[in-house]
Amino acid sequence: MPNYHYASTRKGNREFWTRQVQAYHLSGLSQKEFCQKNGLIYTSFGYWKRRLERSAKAEGIEFVEIDVAAVAENSAAITLSV
């Protein structure tokens, strides 16, 4: 069942989708799987993902993939700042 509980304001919408895109990047799932698992509309997710990543790139911010298994093996701590 889709999760249509999106925020009613532009700022709230942006914050909602920012959290979703961050969770997607950490999930290791495909976009389609992530959307199905979290009740999101696939096309809306794709739109916001592109929009947020373009915006981040313009600001000099970049999403990077982290190999969680390698980090767990090394017992290293990671601190992420948003």
Secondary structure, DSSP 8 states (H G I E B T S, - for coil): -------SSHHHHHHHHHHHHHHHHHH---HHHHHHHHT--HHHHHHHHHHHHHHHHHTT-------HHHHHHHT-------
